[in-house]
Amino acid sequence: MSRRKDGVLLPLEVRILELAEQWEAKPEPMYGFSLAAALSEDGGKTLTAHGTLYKALSRMTEAGYLTTEWEDPALAETERRPRRRLYRISADGRAAFSKARTEATSALLPRPVLRPVQP
């Protein structure tokens, strides 16, 4: 049973989507450890542990916000390291990020003060 409403993103998930959107302009793919390094540059505000990151990536993949694939095993073998799971933002992820950004912006706007009409 979910403890939060469908479609509501945690701050970590919003930041992951933001980074995934920015990552598309980079030549190298986004994978867990590179994402953790980028999040640590935030001063540790959104990432508390790598396990938290991988759970968030799994949830976001299941929700359709990210697509995932394993890299070519020959590349990993050439570099003498384990294969990486690569992530990309999906169209649903872009829409969710846009919605979260809009909601965050509107939450910062001052609310009008309603006053009773004086006769």
Number of C-alpha atoms within 10 A of each C-alpha: 3 5 5 9 7 8 10 12 17 13 13 18 22 19 17 25 26 17 17 22 16 11 17 13 9 8 7 10 16 20 19 16 14 12 18 17 12 14 20 14 10 11 9 13 11 18 18 12 10 13 10 13 21 14 11 16 23 14 14 19 18 11 14 15 21 23 17 17 11 11 15 11 13 10 13 13 11 8 10 9 10 11 15 18 15 16 20 21 25 18 13 13 25 17 12 19 22 15 15 20 14 11 11 11 10 11 10 8 8 7 8 6 6 6 6 6 5 4 3
